[in-house]
């Protein structure tokens, strides 16, 4: 075996170089995933959160009550470059998903995977349900998914090459990830714990680790300082999302570990995990397998959602591609493997992408349970706006100039903002949408969507139900009231804080 010498801060020799990267094949697979996502992007419509991110992009800040600033910045950049459309908002997520496919191939390569293993890792990762879901909509997960994959790749490369300068790259990627989703801290802690428990202490004693931590914190600092100065509202949102540990959440979490990677790829990622923990020649990489187990235990203890570690599941799929190729030495086994990857990708696409008409998901109990909510969450915004517009048009002409529209949650206000051309400005007290504007004092009439009449009506001299929302497909706003309230009892400056609320809907 040939020996190469790389910078490690010591004189420790490193093993022979990894196999050649099959760039054309990896880029082709990643490009195919990106192309598929872009082709399907305009079907159905904006997802609920995207209606919020779109408006946040016009109100850039160092942080938001429910997230760091990077998604809002991407929304601003994409609409400026590509237009104000649902497809434009989804260009970057699609590209990031394709990049994640390439990184999956690089993970297999670091573990000795040659061309076949690299292509298998890329194809399997690209067809995983979590990868397709991350690439379909603009959401923090679109960035977080690639961040987790990239950090796993860099740590594996760090273990193989002993080039401690890679800690700088890990810190850089983690810092960028912190500008999108703070869950990357969970991955970093898991990997550090894995290294500590499996004999990787020499890597943890290197000065470049400290430099990497400093770099990551420096990048994340603006968002962290914003949260600190606003009382850490993200913790409030996270607390509402997590129902806490219970038998049901534990069962849901375990099931999710199989669904998010893909049921048909379970043998691949489980095989990768077992190989990390048991293969003698992979003993240096045992830290990765231990990190996954540590993260699972922590998420179970916190009652976290199964999607929180989906990036590492896809990394395990890529890792499992190496032993899978070695297993598939006969034509029959190769066929089984190819069919499993293709069928898993098809199933994942049907569940999380707008491949079928929305009604198809509602007519099939299995599809409704797996992807019905995802699909219906991309409908109804135009219907909602049209019904609100009908209420506005029935107002006396003298009242229209002093009217505003108020959505109880940010998706309602975001829908009116997107599709309500000619309507008054839409406001909401939900999360950071409350900071996107306060009504002027001469606005004395409010069309309110989805509010509690008893609570909201106490702030006005009059409040009447003028409509009830109805939709052709199931919608979270079904049957919610549309009120017209007039005569604020106090100034908007003093009323607005009473309408502000932090949480999910």
RODO-2510 file (C-alpha; in nm, 4 decimals, decimal comma):
residues 505
     n   res          X          Y          Z
     1     x     0,0000     0,0000     0,0000
     2     x     0,1300     0,3418    -0,0908
     3     x     0,1546     0,6011     0,1806
     4     x     0,0919     0,9722     0,1361
     5     x     0,1722     1,2503     0,3769
     6     x    -0,0872     1,5217     0,4451
     7     x    -0,0847     1,8042     0,6943
     8     x    -0,2152     1,6793     1,0291
     9     x    -0,0184     1,8803     1,2759
    10     x     0,1784     1,5570     1,3441
    11     x     0,3885     1,3144     1,1450
    12     x     0,1123     1,0545     1,1309
    13     x     0,1049     0,8951     0,7837
    14     x    -0,2227     0,8645     0,6010
    15     x    -0,3539     0,5696     0,3987
    16     x    -0,3566     0,5434     0,0225
    17     x    -0,5727     0,7833    -0,1735
    18     x    -0,9420     0,7112    -0,2147
    19     x    -1,0785     0,5954    -0,5520
    20     x    -1,1177     0,8424    -0,8363
    21     x    -1,4293     1,0583    -0,8112
    22     x    -1,6725     0,9799    -1,0914
    23     x    -1,7657     1,3428    -1,1451
    24     x    -1,9591     1,3076    -1,4732
    25     x    -2,1818     1,0349    -1,3325
    26     x    -2,2402     1,2103    -1,0003
    27     x    -2,3165     1,5437    -1,1639
    28     x    -2,5521     1,3691    -1,4075
    29     x    -2,7480     1,2050    -1,1262
    30     x    -2,7578     1,5286    -0,9246
    31     x    -2,8623     1,7230    -1,2328
    32     x    -3,1431     1,4775    -1,3017
    33     x    -3,2790     1,5233    -0,9494
    34     x    -3,2611     1,9023    -0,9809
    35     x    -3,4311     1,8925    -1,3215
    36     x    -3,7136     1,6736    -1,1882
    37     x    -3,7712     1,9089    -0,8979
    38     x    -3,7789     2,2165    -1,1224
    39     x    -4,0210     2,0527    -1,3668
    40     x    -4,2622     1,9710    -1,0846
    41     x    -4,2090     2,2976    -0,8944
    42     x    -4,5023     2,4942    -1,0451
    43     x    -4,7616     2,2225    -0,9911
    44     x    -5,0163     2,2895    -0,7166
    45     x    -4,8876     2,6047    -0,5438
    46     x    -4,6958     2,7630    -0,2589
    47     x    -4,6630     2,5636     0,0598
    48     x    -4,7988     2,7453     0,3663
    49     x    -4,4578     2,8432     0,5014
    50     x    -4,3396     2,9665     0,1613
    51     x    -4,6088     3,2357     0,1675
    52     x    -4,4437     3,3628     0,4854
    53     x    -4,0852     3,3335     0,3605
    54     x    -4,1752     3,5265     0,0472
    55     x    -4,2870     3,8268     0,2549
    56     x    -3,9948     3,7850     0,4948
    57     x    -3,7692     3,8285     0,1927
    58     x    -3,8958     4,1849     0,1640
    59     x    -3,8330     4,2433     0,5338
    60     x    -3,4773     4,1204     0,5777
    61     x    -3,3362     4,1058     0,9274
    62     x    -3,0607     3,9232     1,1178
    63     x    -3,3172     3,6829     1,2555
    64     x    -3,6838     3,5937     1,2865
    65     x    -3,8827     3,4618     1,5773
    66     x    -3,9156     3,1166     1,4246
    67     x    -3,5952     3,0837     1,2231
    68     x    -3,2533     3,2282     1,1366
    69     x    -3,2297     3,4673     0,8389
    70     x    -3,0931     3,2599     0,5501
    71     x    -3,4234     3,1337     0,4066
    72     x    -3,5666     3,4851     0,3925
    73     x    -3,2510     3,6044     0,2181
    74     x    -3,2822     3,3247    -0,0382
    75     x    -3,6450     3,4207    -0,0955
    76     x    -3,5391     3,7789    -0,1653
    77     x    -3,2587     3,6775    -0,4011
    78     x    -3,4656     3,4255    -0,5951
    79     x    -3,7635     3,6532    -0,6497
    80     x    -3,5289     3,9317    -0,7584
    81     x    -3,3485     3,7075    -1,0068
    82     x    -3,6234     3,4788    -1,1320
    83     x    -3,9508     3,6590    -1,0650
    84     x    -4,2318     3,6402    -0,8130
    85     x    -4,3493     3,2858    -0,8857
    86     x    -4,3632     2,9589    -0,7001
    87     x    -4,1055     2,8095    -0,9367
    88     x    -3,8662     3,0988    -0,8787
    89     x    -3,8864     3,0435    -0,5045
    90     x    -3,7862     2,6788    -0,5482
    91     x    -3,4797     2,7087    -0,7721
    92     x    -3,2226     2,7084    -0,4917
    93     x    -3,3826     2,4159    -0,3022
    94     x    -3,3751     2,2092    -0,6219
    95     x    -3,0089     2,2944    -0,6842
    96     x    -2,9179     2,2180    -0,3220
    97     x    -3,0891     1,8799    -0,3471
    98     x    -2,8834     1,8017    -0,6558
    99     x    -2,5674     1,9070    -0,4725
   100     x    -2,6614     1,6736    -0,1879
   101     x    -2,6733     1,3872    -0,4355
   102     x    -2,3148     1,4608    -0,5409
   103     x    -2,2022     1,4801    -0,1779
   104     x    -2,3597     1,1403    -0,1144
   105     x    -2,1400     0,9983    -0,3893
   106     x    -1,8356     1,1627    -0,2308
   107     x    -1,9214     1,0000     0,1028
   108     x    -1,9140     0,6570    -0,0608
   109     x    -1,5850     0,7445    -0,2281
   110     x    -1,4204     0,8378     0,1028
   111     x    -1,5029     0,4902     0,2316
   112     x    -1,3404     0,3163    -0,0615
   113     x    -1,6370     0,3107    -0,2977
   114     x    -1,5379     0,3071    -0,6625
   115     x    -1,7563     0,4104    -0,9550
   116     x    -2,0452     0,1711    -0,8959
   117     x    -2,0688     0,2521    -0,5247
   118     x    -2,0514     0,6264    -0,5894
   119     x    -2,3295     0,6146    -0,8485
   120     x    -2,5400     0,3866    -0,6290
   121     x    -2,4942     0,6233    -0,3324
   122     x    -2,5948     0,9234    -0,5435
   123     x    -2,8976     0,7529    -0,6959
   124     x    -3,0172     0,6083    -0,3663
   125     x    -2,9711     0,9393    -0,1846
   126     x    -3,1420     1,1339    -0,4630
   127     x    -3,4448     0,9056    -0,4507
   128     x    -3,4791     0,9110    -0,0717
   129     x    -3,8062     1,0701     0,0332
   130     x    -3,6287     1,3180     0,2591
   131     x    -3,4019     1,4376    -0,0227
   132     x    -3,6939     1,4961    -0,2579
   133     x    -3,8977     1,6689     0,0121
   134     x    -3,6055     1,8956     0,1028
   135     x    -3,5599     1,9982    -0,2590
   136     x    -3,9224     2,0670    -0,3443
   137     x    -4,0027     2,3731    -0,1320
   138     x    -3,8139     2,6713     0,0061
   139     x    -3,7729     2,5792     0,3700
   140     x    -3,4907     2,5662     0,6273
   141     x    -3,4723     2,1902     0,5669
   142     x    -3,3610     2,2544     0,2073
   143     x    -3,0361     2,3971     0,3445
   144     x    -3,0163     2,1819     0,6558
   145     x    -3,0292     1,8623     0,4503
   146     x    -2,7215     1,9538     0,2476
   147     x    -2,5431     2,0860     0,5574
   148     x    -2,5802     1,7550     0,7410
   149     x    -2,4627     1,5546     0,4401
   150     x    -2,1656     1,7834     0,3853
   151     x    -2,0537     1,7750     0,7483
   152     x    -2,0769     1,3950     0,7524
   153     x    -1,8624     1,3844     0,4383
   154     x    -1,6038     1,6234     0,5813
   155     x    -1,5804     1,4330     0,9099
   156     x    -1,5347     1,1019     0,7259
   157     x    -1,2663     1,2642     0,5122
   158     x    -1,1058     1,4080     0,8263
   159     x    -1,0896     1,0612     0,9798
   160     x    -0,9437     0,9100     0,6623
   161     x    -0,6853     1,1730     0,5804
   162     x    -0,6136     1,3035     0,9305
   163     x    -0,5952     1,6477     0,7698
   164     x    -0,7065     1,8537     1,0669
   165     x    -0,7520     2,1637     0,8514
   166     x    -1,0852     2,0101     0,7558
   167     x    -1,2150     2,1322     1,0916
   168     x    -1,2230     2,4758     0,9290
   169     x    -1,4496     2,3461     0,6541
   170     x    -1,6705     2,1757     0,9106
   171     x    -1,6948     2,4984     1,1091
   172     x    -1,7750     2,6953     0,7944
   173     x    -2,0553     2,4615     0,6890
   174     x    -2,1939     2,4372     1,0432
   175     x    -2,1970     2,8169     1,0713
   176     x    -2,3879     2,8484     0,7446
   177     x    -2,6246     2,5795     0,8676
   178     x    -2,6865     2,7793     1,1842
   179     x    -2,8095     3,0628     0,9654
   180     x    -3,0848     2,8308     0,8464
   181     x    -3,1667     2,5817     1,1197
   182     x    -3,0139     2,5338     1,4628
   183     x    -3,0517     2,1554     1,4437
   184     x    -2,6999     2,1331     1,3011
   185     x    -2,5785     2,1712     1,6607
   186     x    -2,7294     1,8295     1,7291
   187     x    -2,5220     1,6768     1,4493
   188     x    -2,2007     1,8427     1,5657
   189     x    -2,2529     1,7266     1,9234
   190     x    -2,3297     1,3755     1,8048
   191     x    -2,0161     1,3578     1,5923
   192     x    -1,7966     1,4996     1,8682
   193     x    -1,9445     1,2458     2,1074
   194     x    -1,8838     0,9686     1,8571
   195     x    -1,5196     1,0664     1,8178
   196     x    -1,4754     1,0912     2,1928
   197     x    -1,6219     0,7453     2,2542
   198     x    -1,4414     0,5618     1,9752
   199     x    -1,0803     0,6639     2,0063
   200     x    -1,0834     0,9783     1,7972
   201     x    -0,9492     1,1950     2,0775
   202     x    -0,6384     1,2921     1,8845
   203     x    -0,8577     1,4718     1,6317
   204     x    -1,0325     1,6541     1,9139
   205     x    -0,7057     1,7796     2,0609
   206     x    -0,6028     1,9614     1,7436
   207     x    -0,5902     2,3405     1,7392
   208     x    -0,7819     2,3475     1,4112
   209     x    -1,0883     2,2173     1,5967
   210     x    -1,0850     2,5357     1,8044
   211     x    -1,0385     2,7432     1,4904
   212     x    -1,3325     2,5621     1,3287
   213     x    -1,5542     2,6221     1,6316
   214     x    -1,4582     2,9888     1,6320
   215     x    -1,5332     3,0198     1,2608
   216     x    -1,8714     2,8531     1,2950
   217     x    -1,9696     3,0702     1,5893
   218     x    -1,8555     3,3849     1,4092
   219     x    -2,0798     3,3043     1,1129
   220     x    -2,3727     3,2138     1,3368
   221     x    -2,3227     3,5083     1,5735
   222     x    -2,5599     3,7620     1,4095
   223     x    -2,8554     3,5232     1,4232
   224     x    -2,7706     3,4100     1,7762
   225     x    -2,7381     3,7675     1,8974
   226     x    -3,0723     3,8539     1,7378
   227     x    -3,2394     3,5643     1,9182
   228     x    -3,0758     3,6588     2,2486
   229     x    -3,1849     4,0209     2,2172
   230     x    -3,5445     3,9122     2,1479
   231     x    -3,5724     3,6605     2,4315
   232     x    -3,5010     3,3431     2,2295
   233     x    -3,8457     3,3151     2,0656
   234     x    -3,7276     3,0161     1,8597
   235     x    -3,7323     2,8094     2,1781
   236     x    -4,1014     2,8910     2,2182
   237     x    -4,1772     2,7737     1,8646
   238     x    -3,9616     2,4629     1,9053
   239     x    -4,1364     2,3803     2,2322
   240     x    -4,4752     2,3947     2,0611
   241     x    -4,3592     2,1762     1,7737
   242     x    -4,2261     1,9069     2,0059
   243     x    -4,4898     1,7248     2,2013
   244     x    -4,2351     1,5897     2,4479
   245     x    -4,1282     1,2288     2,4980
   246     x    -4,4013     0,9653     2,4935
   247     x    -4,4656     0,6165     2,3656
   248     x    -4,6492     0,7539     2,0616
   249     x    -4,3744     0,9973     1,9681
   250     x    -4,1152     0,7217     2,0103
   251     x    -4,3099     0,4880     1,7828
   252     x    -4,3576     0,7665     1,5293
   253     x    -3,9865     0,8452     1,5428
   254     x    -3,8820     0,4855     1,4793
   255     x    -4,1250     0,4499     1,1894
   256     x    -3,9975     0,7769     1,0482
   257     x    -3,6413     0,6442     1,0379
   258     x    -3,7569     0,3968     0,7763
   259     x    -3,9919     0,6270     0,5870
   260     x    -3,7625     0,9246     0,5432
   261     x    -3,4795     0,7200     0,3929
   262     x    -3,7289     0,5054     0,2069
   263     x    -3,8735     0,1706     0,3047
   264     x    -3,7031    -0,0122     0,0205
   265     x    -3,3633     0,1307     0,1164
   266     x    -3,3825     0,0208     0,4796
   267     x    -3,1425    -0,2714     0,4183
   268     x    -2,8940    -0,0288     0,2615
   269     x    -2,8763     0,2279     0,5410
   270     x    -2,8999    -0,0331     0,8140
   271     x    -2,6223    -0,2234     0,6394
   272     x    -2,4188     0,0957     0,6374
   273     x    -2,4769     0,1506     1,0079
   274     x    -2,3830    -0,2085     1,0938
   275     x    -2,0704    -0,1842     0,8794
   276     x    -1,9632     0,1323     1,0604
   277     x    -2,0029    -0,0390     1,3953
   278     x    -1,8644    -0,3839     1,3134
   279     x    -1,6350    -0,3905     1,0079
   280     x    -1,2723    -0,4161     1,1240
   281     x    -1,1391    -0,2128     0,8313
   282     x    -1,3926     0,0612     0,9051
   283     x    -1,3077     0,0844     1,2725
   284     x    -1,1794     0,4445     1,2407
   285     x    -1,5239     0,5441     1,1099
   286     x    -1,7156     0,3858     1,3964
   287     x    -1,7627     0,7376     1,5332
   288     x    -2,0157     0,8080     1,2566
   289     x    -2,2327     0,5128     1,3558
   290     x    -2,2074     0,5997     1,7242
   291     x    -2,3001     0,9601     1,6437
   292     x    -2,6196     0,8429     1,4735
   293     x    -2,7131     0,6358     1,7797
   294     x    -2,6407     0,9264     2,0143
   295     x    -2,8565     1,1605     1,8060
   296     x    -3,1413     0,9078     1,8003
   297     x    -3,1294     0,8661     2,1782
   298     x    -3,1297     1,2425     2,2317
   299     x    -3,4203     1,2992     1,9925
   300     x    -3,6205     1,0218     2,1576
   301     x    -3,5554     1,1813     2,4959
   302     x    -3,6694     1,5206     2,3687
   303     x    -3,9685     1,3900     2,1756
   304     x    -3,8239     1,5195     1,8489
   305     x    -3,9625     1,4549     1,5046
   306     x    -3,8082     1,1816     1,2870
   307     x    -3,7273     1,4332     1,0150
   308     x    -3,4834     1,6095     1,2465
   309     x    -3,2032     1,3640     1,1632
   310     x    -3,3041     1,2827     0,8066
   311     x    -2,9803     1,4283     0,6713
   312     x    -2,7776     1,1697     0,8610
   313     x    -3,0111     0,8928     0,7455
   314     x    -2,9300     0,9831     0,3868
   315     x    -2,5600     0,9852     0,4770
   316     x    -2,6057     0,6307     0,6068
   317     x    -2,7706     0,5387     0,2768
   318     x    -2,4593     0,6661     0,0972
   319     x    -2,2354     0,4758     0,3372
   320     x    -2,4404     0,1611     0,2913
   321     x    -2,3913     0,1787    -0,0841
   322     x    -2,0338     0,0559    -0,0412
   323     x    -2,1157    -0,2798     0,1230
   324     x    -2,4269    -0,3052    -0,0959
   325     x    -2,2126    -0,3053    -0,4116
   326     x    -1,9866    -0,5690    -0,2622
   327     x    -2,2940    -0,7777    -0,1807
   328     x    -2,4381    -0,7456    -0,5326
   329     x    -2,1844    -0,9655    -0,7087
   330     x    -2,4357    -1,1659    -0,9095
   331     x    -2,6703    -1,0487    -1,1811
   332     x    -2,9738    -1,1356    -0,9693
   333     x    -2,8507    -0,9327    -0,6692
   334     x    -2,7609    -0,6407    -0,8934
   335     x    -3,1095    -0,6445    -1,0400
   336     x    -3,2661    -0,6527    -0,6937
   337     x    -3,0557    -0,3544    -0,5885
   338     x    -3,1375    -0,1492    -0,8971
   339     x    -3,5098    -0,2248    -0,8705
   340     x    -3,5083    -0,1292    -0,5020
   341     x    -3,3412     0,2069    -0,5736
   342     x    -3,5701     0,2899    -0,8661
   343     x    -3,8876     0,1788    -0,6881
   344     x    -3,7901     0,3679    -0,3741
   345     x    -3,7343     0,6845    -0,5757
   346     x    -4,0695     0,6434    -0,7487
   347     x    -4,2483     0,5895    -0,4187
   348     x    -4,0736     0,8872    -0,2605
   349     x    -4,1626     1,1116    -0,5537
   350     x    -4,5282     1,0101    -0,5431
   351     x    -4,5523     1,0787    -0,1699
   352     x    -4,3764     1,4174    -0,1408
   353     x    -4,3781     1,5650    -0,4918
   354     x    -4,6820     1,6898    -0,6868
   355     x    -4,6685     1,3972    -0,9261
   356     x    -5,0398     1,3143    -0,9090
   357     x    -5,3473     1,5372    -0,8874
   358     x    -5,4200     1,6321    -0,5271
   359     x    -5,7490     1,4435    -0,5349
   360     x    -5,5574     1,1203    -0,5990
   361     x    -5,3959     1,1506    -0,2566
   362     x    -5,7316     1,2024    -0,0925
   363     x    -5,8949     0,9061    -0,2662
   364     x    -5,6241     0,6620    -0,1577
   365     x    -5,6011     0,6020     0,2212
   366     x    -5,2342     0,5041     0,2046
   367     x    -5,1317     0,8075    -0,0019
   368     x    -5,3506     1,0309     0,2140
   369     x    -5,1722     0,9125     0,5272
   370     x    -4,8238     0,9480     0,3800
   371     x    -4,8471     1,2620     0,1692
   372     x    -5,1988     1,4023     0,1792
   373     x    -5,1151     1,6844     0,4183
   374     x    -4,8057     1,7785     0,2181
   375     x    -5,0073     1,8018    -0,1027
   376     x    -5,3110     1,9857     0,0347
   377     x    -5,0768     2,2281     0,2105
   378     x    -4,9919     2,3594    -0,1365
   379     x    -5,3505     2,4471    -0,2265
   380     x    -5,6127     2,6987    -0,1263
   381     x    -5,4192     3,0269    -0,1165
   382     x    -5,5935     3,1707    -0,4212
   383     x    -5,9347     3,0494    -0,3016
   384     x    -5,8812     3,2130     0,0364
   385     x    -5,7805     3,5400    -0,1240
   386     x    -6,0777     3,5382    -0,3605
   387     x    -6,3207     3,4938    -0,0711
   388     x    -6,1575     3,7720     0,1265
   389     x    -6,1721     3,9904    -0,1845
   390     x    -6,5471     3,9249    -0,2101
   391     x    -6,5948     4,0516     0,1451
   392     x    -6,3885     4,3610     0,0646
   393     x    -6,5849     4,4352    -0,2531
   394     x    -6,9114     4,4350    -0,0557
   395     x    -6,7888     4,7132     0,1719
   396     x    -6,9216     5,0658     0,1138
   397     x    -6,6873     5,2631    -0,1077
   398     x    -6,6318     5,5156     0,1692
   399     x    -6,4969     5,2396     0,3982
   400     x    -6,2468     5,0850     0,1580
   401     x    -5,9671     5,3456     0,1960
   402     x    -5,9605     5,2916     0,5739
   403     x    -5,9593     4,9104     0,5564
   404     x    -5,6807     4,6622     0,6234
   405     x    -5,6736     4,2815     0,6116
   406     x    -5,5571     4,0812     0,9129
   407     x    -5,4639     3,7136     0,9065
   408     x    -5,4503     3,5277     1,2359
   409     x    -5,1552     3,3255     1,1051
   410     x    -4,8806     3,4199     0,8649
   411     x    -4,9968     3,1900     0,5846
   412     x    -5,3321     3,3703     0,5616
   413     x    -5,1682     3,7111     0,5431
   414     x    -4,9071     3,5726     0,3040
   415     x    -5,1751     3,4359     0,0714
   416     x    -5,3464     3,7753     0,0492
   417     x    -5,0109     3,9455    -0,0016
   418     x    -4,9342     3,7166    -0,2961
   419     x    -5,2688     3,6946    -0,4700
   420     x    -5,4562     4,0005    -0,3430
   421     x    -5,3716     4,2523    -0,6135
   422     x    -5,5922     4,5547    -0,5553
   423     x    -5,6704     4,4575    -0,1960
   424     x    -5,5553     4,6506     0,1114
   425     x    -5,2288     4,5503     0,2770
   426     x    -5,2351     4,2273     0,4758
   427     x    -5,1009     4,2123     0,8316
   428     x    -5,0572     3,9374     1,0894
   429     x    -4,9501     3,9194     1,4518
   430     x    -4,8037     3,5702     1,4076
   431     x    -4,4299     3,5385     1,4782
   432     x    -4,2099     3,7849     1,2903
   433     x    -4,4928     3,8777     1,0538
   434     x    -4,5970     4,1096     1,3372
   435     x    -4,2807     4,3070     1,2730
   436     x    -4,3417     4,3451     0,9008
   437     x    -4,5692     4,6425     0,9599
   438     x    -4,8214     4,8040     1,1943
   439     x    -5,1420     4,9535     1,0496
   440     x    -5,1595     5,3311     1,0222
   441     x    -5,3858     5,5012     1,2742
   442     x    -5,6326     5,6060     1,0043
   443     x    -5,7094     5,2407     0,9284
   444     x    -6,0212     5,1841     1,1342
   445     x    -6,1821     4,8874     0,9571
   446     x    -6,0379     4,5350     0,9602
   447     x    -6,1220     4,2284     0,7545
   448     x    -5,9994     3,9563     0,9897
   449     x    -5,9331     3,5983     0,8775
   450     x    -5,9513     3,3037     1,1150
   451     x    -5,9468     3,4996     1,4408
   452     x    -6,1399     3,4172     1,7567
   453     x    -6,4352     3,6539     1,7466
   454     x    -6,4642     3,6768     2,1226
   455     x    -6,1028     3,7747     2,1804
   456     x    -6,0463     3,9810     1,8671
   457     x    -6,3832     4,1535     1,8938
   458     x    -6,3007     4,2939     2,2365
   459     x    -6,0505     4,5261     2,0688
   460     x    -6,3178     4,6907     1,8493
   461     x    -6,6523     4,8598     1,8930
   462     x    -6,8163     4,6329     1,6359
   463     x    -6,7323     4,2934     1,4867
   464     x    -6,9513     4,0968     1,2456
   465     x    -6,9150     3,7674     1,0606
   466     x    -6,9237     3,8445     0,6879
   467     x    -6,8144     3,5097     0,5488
   468     x    -6,6917     3,1576     0,6147
   469     x    -6,4062     3,0074     0,4170
   470     x    -6,4748     2,7032     0,2021
   471     x    -6,2376     2,5087    -0,0217
   472     x    -6,2666     2,2462    -0,2918
   473     x    -6,0005     2,0361    -0,1171
   474     x    -5,9261     1,9793     0,2538
   475     x    -5,7646     2,2889     0,4001
   476     x    -5,6560     2,3991     0,7471
   477     x    -5,8675     2,7136     0,6987
   478     x    -6,1873     2,5261     0,6158
   479     x    -6,4944     2,6897     0,7794
   480     x    -6,2913     2,9642     0,9456
   481     x    -6,4774     3,2921     0,9772
   482     x    -6,4051     3,6155     0,7961
   483     x    -6,4960     3,9089     1,0185
   484     x    -6,5353     4,2783     0,9542
   485     x    -6,4458     4,4758     1,2658
   486     x    -6,4594     4,8521     1,3029
   487     x    -6,3822     5,1226     1,5532
   488     x    -6,0604     5,0228     1,7310
   489     x    -6,0911     5,0950     2,1037
   490     x    -5,7276     5,2020     2,1245
   491     x    -5,4475     5,3152     1,8974
   492     x    -5,2820     5,0555     1,6764
   493     x    -4,9543     5,1248     1,8537
   494     x    -5,1043     4,9951     2,1784
   495     x    -5,3310     4,7316     2,0215
   496     x    -5,0662     4,5640     1,8088
   497     x    -4,8686     4,4035     2,0943
   498     x    -5,1916     4,2370     2,2103
   499     x    -5,2269     4,0696     1,8688
   500     x    -4,8718     3,9404     1,8586
   501     x    -4,8352     3,5678     1,9219
   502     x    -4,5463     3,3257     1,8777
   503     x    -4,6098     2,9689     1,7727
   504     x    -4,7440     2,7375     1,5068
   505     x    -5,0929     2,6972     1,3662
***
